[in-house]
Amino acid sequence: RYEEDLAHGEILFGPLAAAAVGRIALVRRLIVTGRAVPDRSRDLTALVEAHRRVANTLDTHGLPELREERELAFARDHLVPLARSFPRLPAARRTRTAAAAARVLTAPVPQGLPPLERVAVTLLARGDAEGVLAAAYALSRPATVCAPLERPMATASPV
């Protein structure tokens, strides 16, 4: 059964079912639903709570390796796309989303993410809206320098 008190009960259902039956095999399959792309910034608090419950359930059932994989998948499937969406969000919404992320993202960023994605998720967890925006720009333009340019210091002439 889905958790009725949880906004994203479907996220918790799979790990609960897997923990109840023991070993299962998962076969990845792409399913096209025709649904609109979810607004990842809209329900971040409820989404993080659902994933926190998944982590606690996996720990309770003695599955720490699965918990680590699940945390990496959560960052890759939810937090990185949220960071990538920042250029399309109005400034006020970016600020609100980053502030909400700073309140709820308390776990360490998984080590398995590529470096630039780790930076984006770390900045999101710190609530740095401008930093996430710069990271999103860098993610969308590989091999492009996204740091502000600094003027070289003038060399002092010998006296």
N, C-alpha and C positions, 0 to 999 in steps of 0.2 A: 504494500500500500504506500502511496505517496504520503509524505508528511503534510498534514493539513495546515499546520501553523507556519509553514515555510513557503515563501514566495516562489522559490525554485525547487520544489520538492522532487521534480524529475531528475535533478542532478544527484540527489542523495539515493534515489531508488536503485540505480545500477550497482553502486558499491555495496549497498545493503543486501541486494540479491546475491551478488558474488560472494560476499562474506558468509551468507547463509548456506550456500551450496558447496563451498570449498573451492576446488579447482575447476575452472572453466576455461574454454578457449574463446578468444575474441577474434573475429575476422573483420577487418576493416572493409567497409563498403560505402561508396559514395551514393547518397540518396538525395535526389533533387526534390525539394518539397514545393517550390514555387512561392515560398513565404518571403516576405521582405527581409532584408538584412536587419538583424536586431540592433537597436540603439544601445550600445554597450555602456554609455555613460548614464543612462536613465535609471537603472536599478542596481547600481554597483554595490550598495550596502547589503541588499538581500542576496545578491550573487555571491559575495564574499562570505556571508554567513552560511550559505548552502555548502560552499567548498570547505569551510572550517568544520562543519559537521561531518563531511565526508572524511576529512583528515582524522578527526577524532574517532570515527567509526573504524577506519582502517587500523589505527593504533590499538584500539580496544581488541580487535581481532588478531593482533600480532602480525600485521602486514606493513612494516615500516618501509620496505622497498617499494611496495605498491603506492604508499602514501607519497614518497618522493617523486615517483613517476607522475602521479596525479597532480602534484603541485607544479611540476614542470609543464604538464599539459594545460593546467589552468592559466599559467603565465603566458604560454605560447598561444593558446586559443582565445583568451579573453583580454588579458592585460596588454599584450603587444598590439592587437587590433584596436583596442581603446586608445593607446598612445598614437597609433597611425591615424586615427580619426581626428586628432586635434586640429590640423589645418582647416578642416571643414566646419569646425564649431565656432560660434561667435565667441569673442574674448571673454564675456561674462560667464558663459557656460564652461569654457575651459578652466576658468578660475574656480568655479563651483565644483567641477568634476575633480580637479586636482586636490582641492580641500577635502572633499569626501574621501578620495583615495588615501590621503594622508591619515585620516581618522581610522580607516578600516584595514589598510594593508600593513599589518604589523609583522608578518612572517618574513624571514630573509628571502631575498630574490634567489630563485634556483640557479645553481651553477651551470646547468646544462644549456642555458640560452646563449646564442651568439653574443659577442661583446656589445655591439650597438643596441641590440634588443635588451640586454641586461641594463645598459645605461638608461634607456627609455623607461623601463619598469622601475628602476631605482629612483629616477627623478619623479615619476608618478607617485611612488610611495612616500616621497618627501614632500609632495604637494607643490612642486615647482612647475607651474603651468608654462612659463616661458621656456624652461629647459626641455620639457616634454615636447613643446612645439618645435624647438630646434632639432630634437632627436627624431621627431616624426619627419621633418624635412630631410634629414640625413637618411632615414630608412627608405624614403621614397626616391632618393637619388643616390644610388650606390656610387662610390668612387668620387664623390664630390666633397670638397672641403666646406664644412658648415660652421666653422668657427669665425668669430669676428676678426677682421684683419687689424693688425696693430702696425703703427708706423714704426719703422726702425729708428732707434735712437741716433741722433746726430753724433758723429764721432768728433771728439774734441780735437781741435787743431793744436799741434805742438806750439808751445810758447817760446 
